[in-house]
C-alpha cells in the first residue's frame, strides 16, 4: 500500500493508515463508505494529526500525515458536493489549501458549480513551474461547457509563500470573467493559496 502515493490510495486504505485496517472497515461500513459521515461537524479536523500513535509504527510519520491531509481533502470535497459548504468561504479555502497549498509548483484549479451552487467537480486544469503557469481562457470555457457549469471558483497557488495578487493575476481574472460571461457562467471567486494563507478576489471587491 505504501508503494503508492496518497492520491492513488482508496478511502479505506488512507483511513487504515491512521486507525488500522479492521477499524477502518468498521467505520466505513457504518457510514456507507462516506468520509464526510465520519466528520460531520468539522471535516477538516482530520488534517490536524501531528504525531502518530506507536500503535501505527509500521507506517512512517510523514506517510501518516500525508494520508491525513488527503483524507481531509476528500472529506471536504464530499461536503462541498453536497452543497452544504459552498456558502462557507472558510471550508472552501480549507479545501483549496489541502489541494494546492503544499505543491512545489504552480497549479491552476477550477471548482465547477451547478445552478444550486453545489460542487460538480474540482479539476486542476493547468500545471506550471515554481513561479508561473500558463492559463488558456478558451480551455477554461470549453471545460465549463463540458461540465454544464453555472458557476466557477478559480484558484491557483503561490509556492513562494506569498498570498498576494500580481497585476498579471488580476488581468487574467478579468479575461476569464469576460470569457465565462459570454457563455453565461458566473465567476464566483478567484482564490490565491500560499500554504495556509489565502487571498480572495471577492473579499477584495475585485469581481
C-alpha positions in Angstrom: 0.0 0.0 0.0 2.8 2.4 0.9 4.4 2.0 -2.5 1.6 4.2 -3.9 1.2 7.9 -3.4 -1.6 9.0 -1.1 -3.7 10.3 -4.0 -3.7 6.8 -5.5 -4.9 5.1 -2.4 -8.6 4.3 -1.7 -10.5 5.9 1.1 -10.3 2.7 3.0 -6.5 2.4 2.7 -6.0 6.0 3.7 -8.1 5.5 6.8 -6.3 2.3 7.5 -3.0 4.2 7.8 -4.5 6.2 10.6 -6.6 3.7 12.6 -5.7 0.3 11.3 -7.4 -1.9 8.7 -10.1 -3.6 10.9 -11.2 -0.3 12.4 -11.2 1.4 9.0 -13.5 -1.3 7.6 -15.9 -0.9 10.5 -16.0 2.9 10.3 -16.7 3.0 6.6 -19.3 0.3 7.0 -21.2 2.4 9.5 -21.2 5.4 7.1 -21.8 3.5 3.9 -18.4 4.5 2.6 -18.8 8.2 3.2 -15.8 10.1 4.6 -17.9 13.2 5.4 -20.1 11.0 7.6 -17.0 10.3 9.8 -16.5 14.0 10.5 -19.9 15.7 10.1 -19.3 18.7 12.3 -15.7 19.6 11.3 -14.4 17.5 8.4 -11.1 19.4 8.2 -10.1 18.3 11.7 -8.7 15.1 10.3 -5.8 17.1 9.0 -4.8 18.2 12.4 -3.0 15.0 13.2 0.5 15.8 14.4 2.1 12.7 15.9 1.2 9.1 15.1 0.5 6.7 17.8 3.0 3.9 18.5 0.2 1.5 17.5 0.8 2.5 13.9 4.6 2.4 14.0 4.6 0.3 10.8 3.9 3.4 8.8 6.3 6.4 8.8 5.0 9.6 10.4 5.3 11.6 7.1 3.1 9.0 5.4 0.5 9.1 8.1 0.4 12.9 8.0 0.1 12.8 4.2 -2.7 10.3 4.5 -4.5 12.6 7.0 -4.2 15.6 4.6 -5.6 13.6 1.7 -8.4 12.3 3.8 -9.3 15.8 4.8 -9.2 17.0 1.2 -11.5 14.2 0.1 -13.8 14.6 3.1 -14.2 18.4 2.4 -14.8 17.5 -1.3 -17.7 15.3 -0.3 -19.2 18.1 1.9 -18.8 20.6 -1.0 -20.5 18.2 -3.4 -23.5 18.1 -1.0 -23.8 21.8 -1.3 -23.6 22.4 2.4 -20.2 24.1 2.5 -20.2 26.2 -0.7 -21.7 29.0 1.4 -18.8 28.7 3.8 -15.7 30.5 2.5 -13.6 29.0 5.2 -14.5 25.5 4.2 -13.8 26.2 0.5 -10.4 27.8 1.4 -9.5 24.9 3.6 -10.2 22.5 0.7 -8.1 24.6 -1.7 -5.2 24.7 0.9 -5.3 20.9 1.2 -5.4 20.6 -2.6 -2.8 23.2 -3.6 -1.1 24.6 -0.5 1.9 22.2 -0.4 2.6 21.8 -4.1 6.1 22.7 -5.1 4.9 24.1 -8.5 2.1 26.4 -9.6 -1.2 24.8 -10.4 -4.5 26.3 -11.6 -7.6 24.6 -10.2 -11.3 25.2 -11.0 -14.3 24.3 -8.9 -17.2 23.7 -11.3 -20.5 24.6 -9.7 -24.1 23.7 -10.7 -27.1 26.1 -10.6 -27.6 25.4 -6.9 -24.0 26.2 -6.1 -23.1 22.6 -5.5 -19.7 21.3 -6.5 -19.8 19.3 -9.7 -16.1 18.6 -9.8 -12.7 20.0 -8.7 -10.2 19.9 -11.5 -6.6 21.0 -11.9 -6.6 22.4 -15.5 -3.0 23.6 -15.8 0.3 22.9 -14.1 3.4 25.1 -14.3 6.8 25.8 -12.7 7.8 27.2 -9.3 7.0 30.7 -10.4 4.4 30.6 -13.2 1.8 28.6 -15.1 0.1 29.3 -18.4 -3.7 29.5 -18.3 -5.8 29.5 -21.5 -9.3 31.1 -21.3 -10.5 29.1 -24.3 -9.8 25.8 -22.5 -11.5 27.1 -19.3 -14.6 28.0 -21.2 -14.5 24.7 -23.1 -14.4 22.7 -19.8 -17.1 24.9 -18.3 -19.4 23.9 -21.1 -18.4 20.2 -20.9 -19.3 20.2 -17.1 -22.5 22.2 -17.8 -21.4 24.5 -15.0 -23.4 27.5 -13.9 -20.6 29.0 -11.9 -16.9 28.6 -11.1 -14.4 29.3 -8.4 -10.9 29.7 -9.7 -7.8 29.0 -7.6 -4.1 28.9 -8.0 -1.2 28.6 -5.6 1.9 30.6 -5.0 4.7 28.2 -3.9 6.8 31.2 -2.9 4.6 31.5 0.2 3.1 35.0 -0.5 -0.7 35.2 -0.9 -0.8 38.4 -3.0 -2.2 39.0 -6.4 0.1 40.3 -9.1 -1.1 42.5 -11.9 -0.9 39.5 -14.2 -3.3 37.6 -11.8 -5.8 40.4 -11.9 -5.6 40.8 -15.7 -6.1 37.0 -16.2 -9.1 37.0 -13.8 -10.7 39.9 -15.8 -10.1 37.9 -19.0 -11.6 34.7 -17.6 -14.6 36.6 -16.1 -15.4 38.1 -19.5 -14.9 34.9 -21.4 -17.1 32.9 -19.0 -19.7 35.6 -19.0 -20.2 35.1 -22.8 -21.4 31.5 -22.1 -23.5 32.6 -19.0 -21.1 31.1 -16.4 -20.6 33.1 -13.3 -17.2 33.7 -11.8 -17.9 33.4 -8.1 -14.3 33.9 -6.8 -10.6 33.6 -7.5 -8.7 32.4 -4.5 -4.9 32.5 -4.3 -3.4 29.9 -2.0 0.0 30.2 -0.3 0.5 27.4 2.3 -2.4 28.1 4.7 -2.8 31.7 3.6 -5.4 32.9 1.1 -6.4 35.9 -0.9 -9.9 36.1 -2.2 -10.7 38.4 -5.1 -14.3 38.5 -4.0 -13.3 39.7 -0.5 -11.1 42.4 -2.0 -14.0 43.6 -4.2 -12.2 42.8 -7.4 -15.0 40.8 -9.1 
